[in-house]
Amino acid sequence: MSRPIWRVTSAALALALFAAACGGGGDDGATDPPPGDASRAEPGGTLRVALVSDVQEGFDPQKEYYGVAWEYDRCCLLRTLLSYNGKTTDEQGAELFPDLAAEMPEISADGLTWTFTLQQGLRYAPPLEDVEITAGDFVRAMERTADPRANVGGYSFYYSVIEGFDEFAEGKADSISGMEAVDDRTLSITVTEPTGDLGYRMAMPSAAPIPPNPFDPKARLGVAEGHDPNYGRYMVASGPYMFEGSEELDFSVPAGEQDPVSGYQPGRSIVLVRNPSWDPATDELRPAYPDRIETAIGGTSEDLALQVESDEIDLVLDGVPPSDQVQRYSTDPQLSDRLHANPSDAVRYMEMNLANPPFDDVHVRRAVNYAIDKEG
């Protein structure tokens, strides 16, 4: 980036900061954005990111249930029918907007059938830059989400509300009856009961489209066929970025003979480059400022804080910086515009097993409740 403005973050603030870096441009009419506003970023350059630890499931969209990986997916790698703008809650960051869908879905009067119309002419990243994203690709994604061989550790339970989903997962049906590709641009989803948050569920990475395999049209799971435990390193992007080396993926050979992308080395690094198939005119949710995003994996929060200090990196995504560093950046006029913090929206709680003493006694539970410094 020409002038890095991402400097200090904590675990609670990391996602908001990364969203600002990759997907939260300011209003077009703003002439003088406040210090730290992502709209001050200039397109181009390299965003240098650090992670203390790797993502949890190697970016496999049907398994990955880690917020950091989800933001990489949302901002950069995967588009879904509906998605978010990457801004704060006050800036509609918790609201859904059409993404791959051309408009918000049409919902039947009984609330059971959702009909999505896709944007026309959108294509996948290399090596499938000639393959258009169609309604059947979402059916394929849901079938992989239901597949017990591919969803181990994932979150398929969110989609049990779709008619026939569980039956397909249990091998009792040949298809998910509630998923229908009416035509290439029209997807119909039928649920078993009114589900007002279905749009949010379809905005999760698991619902991102999976392309067919042009070399094996019979492969039910498309390019994910044969990659039950590890599709993440063979994943074909639909967002503004792709893993470096994606163009070298070869789906003409059996899955076991395919080489993974070079841009994701588990436990070591993540390198994203621009997806040449992505057209910003079709995507109002992702400004996609950097040309390249390099993420180094490993180190302690303290070590990475020093790298931020020496301008070796722009952003620590999952670390907790020393409090004195945050204090200094927030009070120094020369540094304050490099500290960008969006409070996270979360419910934090403590679990108590009410079947085990002493928490089986309501008086003890009340005492703990009184003793906890909630404000702190």
C-alpha positions as CSV (number, residue, x, y, z in Angstrom):
1,M,0.0,0.0,0.0
2,S,1.3,3.5,-0.7
3,R,0.6,4.6,2.8
4,P,-0.2,1.9,5.3
5,I,-2.9,2.8,7.8
6,W,-3.4,-0.6,9.4
7,R,-1.1,-0.9,12.3
8,V,-2.4,-2.3,15.6
9,T,-5.1,-4.8,16.3
10,S,-6.3,-7.3,18.8
11,A,-8.2,-10.5,18.5
12,A,-11.5,-8.7,19.2
13,L,-10.8,-6.0,16.6
14,A,-9.0,-8.1,13.9
15,L,-11.9,-9.0,11.7
16,A,-13.2,-5.4,11.5
17,L,-9.7,-4.2,10.7
18,F,-9.2,-6.7,7.9
19,A,-12.6,-5.9,6.5
20,A,-11.6,-2.3,6.4
21,A,-8.4,-3.2,4.6
22,C,-10.1,-5.4,2.0
23,G,-13.7,-4.4,1.8
24,G,-14.8,-1.2,3.4
25,G,-14.5,1.8,1.2
26,G,-15.9,5.2,2.3
27,D,-18.8,7.1,0.9
28,D,-18.3,8.4,-2.6
29,G,-19.3,11.8,-1.5
30,A,-16.9,12.1,1.4
31,T,-14.2,14.7,0.6
32,D,-12.2,14.5,3.8
33,P,-12.6,11.1,5.5
34,P,-11.5,10.9,9.2
35,P,-8.1,9.5,10.1
36,G,-7.9,5.8,9.9
37,D,-10.8,5.5,7.4
38,A,-10.1,2.8,4.9
39,S,-11.3,5.1,2.1
40,R,-7.9,6.8,2.5
41,A,-6.2,3.7,1.1
42,E,-4.9,4.0,-2.4
43,P,-5.4,1.1,-4.8
44,G,-2.3,-1.0,-5.6
45,G,0.6,-2.3,-3.7
46,T,1.0,-5.1,-1.2
47,L,-0.8,-5.5,2.1
48,R,1.5,-7.3,4.6
49,V,-0.4,-9.3,7.1
50,A,0.7,-11.6,10.0
51,L,-1.1,-14.4,11.8
52,V,0.0,-15.9,15.1
53,S,-1.6,-19.2,14.1
54,D,-2.9,-20.8,10.9
55,V,-6.6,-21.1,9.9
56,Q,-8.2,-24.2,11.4
57,E,-9.3,-26.3,8.4
58,G,-7.1,-25.3,5.6
59,F,-9.7,-22.9,4.0
60,D,-12.0,-25.8,3.1
61,P,-15.3,-23.9,2.8
62,Q,-17.4,-26.9,4.0
63,K,-15.3,-27.3,7.2
64,E,-13.7,-24.0,8.0
65,Y,-15.5,-22.5,11.0
66,Y,-12.9,-19.9,12.1
67,G,-13.8,-16.2,11.8
68,V,-10.4,-15.2,10.5
69,A,-10.7,-17.7,7.6
70,W,-14.3,-16.5,7.0
71,E,-13.1,-13.0,6.5
72,Y,-10.4,-14.1,4.0
73,D,-13.2,-15.8,2.2
74,R,-15.6,-12.9,2.3
75,C,-13.2,-10.1,1.5
76,C,-11.2,-11.9,-1.1
77,L,-11.7,-15.5,-2.2
78,L,-15.3,-16.4,-2.3
79,R,-18.5,-14.7,-3.3
80,T,-21.9,-16.0,-2.2
81,L,-25.5,-15.3,-3.2
82,L,-25.7,-12.6,-0.5
83,S,-22.9,-11.1,1.5
84,Y,-21.7,-8.1,3.7
85,N,-20.1,-4.8,2.9
86,G,-17.1,-5.3,5.3
87,K,-17.9,-2.1,7.3
88,T,-18.9,-1.5,10.9
89,T,-22.4,-2.3,12.2
90,D,-23.2,1.4,12.1
91,E,-22.4,1.4,8.4
92,Q,-24.8,-1.5,7.7
93,G,-22.0,-4.0,8.2
94,A,-24.4,-6.6,9.7
95,E,-26.9,-6.3,6.8
96,L,-27.1,-8.5,3.8
97,F,-26.7,-7.3,0.2
98,P,-26.9,-9.0,-3.1
99,D,-23.5,-10.4,-4.2
100,L,-23.6,-13.1,-6.8
101,A,-27.4,-12.6,-6.8
102,A,-28.6,-9.8,-9.0
103,E,-31.1,-8.7,-6.3
104,M,-32.5,-9.8,-3.0
105,P,-34.4,-13.1,-3.2
106,E,-38.1,-13.4,-3.8
107,I,-39.8,-15.2,-0.9
108,S,-43.1,-17.0,-1.3
109,A,-46.1,-15.9,0.8
110,D,-45.8,-18.9,3.1
111,G,-42.1,-18.2,3.6
112,L,-41.0,-21.6,2.4
113,T,-39.5,-20.9,-1.1
114,W,-36.7,-18.5,-1.7
115,T,-35.9,-17.7,-5.4
116,F,-32.5,-16.2,-6.2
117,T,-31.7,-14.7,-9.6
118,L,-28.0,-14.7,-10.4
119,Q,-25.9,-12.0,-12.1
120,Q,-25.2,-12.9,-15.7
121,G,-21.7,-13.6,-17.1
122,L,-19.7,-13.9,-13.8
123,R,-16.8,-16.3,-14.1
124,Y,-14.4,-18.2,-11.9
125,A,-10.8,-17.5,-11.3
126,P,-8.1,-19.3,-13.4
127,P,-7.7,-22.0,-14.4
128,L,-11.5,-21.9,-14.9
129,E,-11.7,-18.3,-16.2
130,D,-13.9,-19.5,-19.1
131,V,-16.4,-21.2,-16.8
132,E,-19.5,-19.1,-15.8
133,I,-21.0,-19.3,-12.4
134,T,-24.5,-20.9,-12.6
135,A,-27.3,-21.9,-10.3
136,G,-26.2,-25.6,-10.4
137,D,-22.9,-24.6,-8.7
138,F,-24.8,-23.7,-5.5
139,V,-26.6,-27.0,-5.5
140,R,-23.2,-28.7,-5.8
141,A,-21.9,-26.7,-2.8
142,M,-24.9,-27.8,-0.7
143,E,-24.4,-31.4,-1.7
144,R,-20.8,-31.2,-0.6
145,T,-22.0,-29.5,2.6
146,A,-24.3,-32.5,3.2
147,D,-21.7,-35.1,2.3
148,P,-20.5,-36.7,5.6
149,R,-17.1,-37.5,4.0
150,A,-16.5,-33.8,3.2
151,N,-18.1,-31.9,6.1
152,V,-16.3,-33.4,9.0
153,G,-16.0,-30.7,11.7
154,G,-18.1,-28.3,9.6
155,Y,-21.4,-26.7,10.1
156,S,-23.8,-28.6,7.9
157,F,-26.5,-28.4,10.7
158,Y,-27.4,-24.9,9.6
159,Y,-28.8,-26.3,6.3
160,S,-31.0,-29.1,7.8
161,V,-33.9,-26.7,7.3
162,I,-33.6,-27.2,3.5
163,E,-36.1,-29.7,2.3
164,G,-34.4,-33.1,1.7
165,F,-31.0,-32.0,3.0
166,D,-30.7,-34.5,5.8
167,E,-32.2,-37.3,3.7
168,F,-29.5,-36.7,1.1
169,A,-26.8,-36.6,3.9
170,E,-28.0,-39.9,5.2
171,G,-28.0,-41.5,1.8
172,K,-31.7,-41.9,1.7
173,A,-32.2,-39.6,-1.3
174,D,-30.3,-39.1,-4.6
175,S,-30.6,-35.3,-4.4
176,I,-31.6,-32.5,-2.1
177,S,-35.2,-32.0,-3.0
178,G,-35.3,-28.4,-1.8
179,M,-32.5,-27.2,-4.1
180,E,-33.4,-26.7,-7.7
181,A,-31.5,-25.0,-10.5
182,V,-34.5,-23.8,-12.5
183,D,-32.1,-22.6,-15.2
184,D,-28.6,-21.3,-15.2
185,R,-29.5,-18.0,-13.6
186,T,-32.4,-19.1,-11.3
187,L,-32.0,-21.0,-8.0
188,S,-34.9,-22.1,-5.9
189,I,-34.5,-23.2,-2.3
190,T,-37.4,-24.7,-0.4
191,V,-37.3,-25.0,3.4
192,T,-39.4,-27.1,5.7
193,E,-40.5,-24.2,7.9
194,P,-40.3,-20.4,7.6
195,T,-36.6,-19.5,8.1
196,G,-36.1,-15.8,8.2
197,D,-32.4,-16.0,8.4
198,L,-31.8,-18.3,5.4
199,G,-30.1,-15.5,3.6
200,Y,-27.5,-15.3,6.4
201,R,-26.9,-19.0,6.1
202,M,-26.5,-18.8,2.4
203,A,-23.9,-16.0,3.0
204,M,-21.6,-18.5,4.8
205,P,-18.5,-19.8,2.9
206,S,-20.1,-23.3,2.7
207,A,-22.7,-21.9,0.4
208,A,-20.2,-20.4,-2.1
209,P,-20.4,-22.0,-5.5
210,I,-18.3,-24.9,-6.5
211,P,-17.5,-25.1,-10.3
212,P,-18.0,-28.2,-12.4
213,N,-14.9,-30.0,-13.6
214,P,-14.7,-29.4,-17.4
215,F,-12.6,-32.5,-17.7
216,D,-15.0,-34.7,-15.9
217,P,-18.7,-33.6,-16.3
218,K,-19.8,-36.6,-14.4
219,A,-18.0,-35.6,-11.2
220,R,-20.8,-34.8,-8.9
221,L,-18.8,-32.5,-6.7
222,G,-17.1,-30.8,-9.6
223,V,-13.5,-29.7,-9.0
224,A,-13.9,-30.7,-5.3
225,E,-14.4,-34.4,-6.3
226,G,-11.7,-36.5,-4.6
227,H,-10.7,-33.7,-2.2
228,D,-12.9,-34.7,0.7
229,P,-10.3,-33.7,3.4
230,N,-8.5,-30.9,1.7
231,Y,-10.4,-28.9,-1.0
232,G,-9.1,-25.6,0.4
233,R,-5.7,-25.9,-1.3
234,Y,-7.5,-26.8,-4.6
235,M,-10.3,-24.2,-4.3
236,V,-11.2,-22.1,-7.3
237,A,-12.0,-18.6,-6.3
238,S,-15.0,-16.5,-7.2
239,G,-13.9,-13.3,-5.4
240,P,-11.5,-10.5,-6.3
241,Y,-8.5,-12.6,-5.2
242,M,-7.2,-16.1,-5.6
243,F,-4.3,-18.1,-4.1
244,E,-1.1,-17.5,-5.9
245,G,-0.5,-20.3,-8.3
246,S,-4.2,-21.1,-8.8
247,E,-3.7,-20.9,-12.6
248,E,-1.5,-24.0,-12.3
249,L,-4.2,-26.2,-10.9
250,D,-4.8,-29.1,-13.2
251,F,-8.2,-30.8,-12.9
252,S,-7.6,-33.0,-16.0
253,V,-5.7,-35.5,-13.8
254,P,-7.1,-37.6,-10.9
255,A,-7.4,-35.7,-7.6
256,G,-4.6,-37.7,-6.0
257,E,-2.2,-36.5,-8.8
258,Q,-3.1,-32.8,-8.6
259,D,-0.6,-30.3,-7.1
260,P,-2.1,-27.8,-4.6
261,V,-1.8,-24.1,-5.0
262,S,1.6,-22.6,-4.1
263,G,0.0,-19.6,-2.5
264,Y,-1.1,-21.4,0.7
265,Q,1.6,-23.2,2.7
266,P,-0.1,-24.5,5.9
267,G,1.5,-23.1,9.0
268,R,3.8,-20.8,6.9
269,S,2.2,-18.4,4.6
270,I,-0.8,-17.2,2.6
271,V,-0.4,-15.3,-0.6
272,L,-3.3,-13.8,-2.5
273,V,-3.1,-12.2,-5.9
274,R,-5.8,-10.6,-8.1
275,N,-8.3,-12.8,-9.8
276,P,-8.3,-11.5,-13.4
277,S,-11.9,-12.8,-13.9
278,W,-13.2,-10.5,-11.2
279,D,-15.0,-7.4,-12.5
280,P,-15.4,-4.6,-10.0
281,A,-18.4,-3.4,-11.9
282,T,-20.3,-6.5,-10.7
283,D,-19.2,-6.2,-7.1
284,E,-20.4,-3.3,-4.9
285,L,-19.2,-4.9,-1.7
286,R,-15.4,-5.2,-2.2
287,P,-13.2,-2.4,-3.3
288,A,-10.2,-4.8,-3.2
289,Y,-7.5,-2.1,-2.8
290,P,-4.3,-4.1,-2.7
291,D,-2.8,-5.9,-5.7
292,R,-1.4,-8.5,-3.5
293,I,-1.9,-9.7,0.1
294,E,0.9,-11.6,1.8
295,T,0.3,-13.3,5.1
296,A,3.1,-14.7,7.3
297,I,2.0,-17.4,9.8
298,G,3.7,-17.8,13.1
299,G,5.4,-15.8,15.9
300,T,4.1,-14.3,19.2
301,S,1.9,-11.3,19.6
302,E,4.9,-9.5,21.1
303,D,7.2,-10.3,18.2
304,L,4.6,-9.2,15.7
305,A,3.9,-6.0,17.6
306,L,7.6,-5.1,17.1
307,Q,7.3,-5.8,13.4
308,V,4.3,-3.4,13.3
309,E,6.4,-0.9,15.1
310,S,9.3,-1.2,12.6
311,D,6.9,-1.0,9.6
312,E,7.8,-4.6,8.5
313,I,4.1,-5.5,8.4
314,D,0.8,-3.6,8.2
315,L,-1.5,-5.7,10.2
316,V,-1.6,-8.4,12.8
317,L,-4.9,-10.2,12.3
318,D,-5.2,-12.5,15.3
319,G,-2.7,-11.2,17.9
320,V,-3.2,-9.0,21.0
321,P,-0.8,-6.1,21.0
322,P,0.8,-4.8,24.2
323,S,-1.4,-2.3,25.9
324,D,1.3,0.4,26.1
325,Q,1.7,0.2,22.3
326,V,-2.1,0.8,21.9
327,Q,-2.0,3.6,24.4
328,R,0.9,5.3,22.7
329,Y,-0.6,5.0,19.2
330,S,-4.0,6.3,20.4
331,T,-2.5,9.4,22.2
332,D,0.3,10.4,19.8
333,P,-1.1,12.8,17.1
334,Q,1.6,11.5,14.7
335,L,0.5,7.9,15.1
336,S,-3.2,8.1,15.9
337,D,-4.3,7.9,12.2
338,R,-2.5,4.6,12.0
339,L,-4.7,3.0,14.7
340,H,-8.0,1.9,13.3
341,A,-10.3,0.0,15.6
342,N,-13.9,-1.2,15.1
343,P,-15.5,-2.7,18.2
344,S,-16.6,-6.3,17.6
345,D,-20.2,-7.3,18.1
346,A,-20.3,-10.4,20.2
347,V,-22.0,-12.0,23.1
348,R,-19.5,-13.2,25.7
349,Y,-20.5,-15.6,28.4
350,M,-19.3,-18.1,31.0
351,E,-20.5,-21.7,31.0
352,M,-21.4,-23.4,34.2
353,N,-22.5,-27.0,34.4
354,L,-25.6,-26.9,36.5
355,A,-25.4,-30.6,37.2
356,N,-22.1,-30.4,39.0
357,P,-21.5,-28.9,42.5
358,P,-21.2,-26.1,43.4
359,F,-23.0,-24.7,40.4
360,D,-26.1,-26.9,41.1
361,D,-26.8,-24.3,43.9
362,V,-28.5,-21.2,42.5
363,H,-27.0,-19.2,45.4
364,V,-23.5,-20.0,44.2
365,R,-24.4,-19.1,40.7
366,R,-25.8,-15.8,41.9
367,A,-22.6,-15.2,43.9
368,V,-20.5,-15.8,40.8
369,N,-22.7,-13.4,38.9
370,Y,-22.2,-10.7,41.5
371,A,-18.5,-11.3,41.8
372,I,-17.6,-11.0,38.1
373,D,-16.4,-7.6,37.0
374,K,-18.6,-7.4,34.0
375,E,-17.6,-3.8,33.1
376,G,-13.9,-4.9,33.2
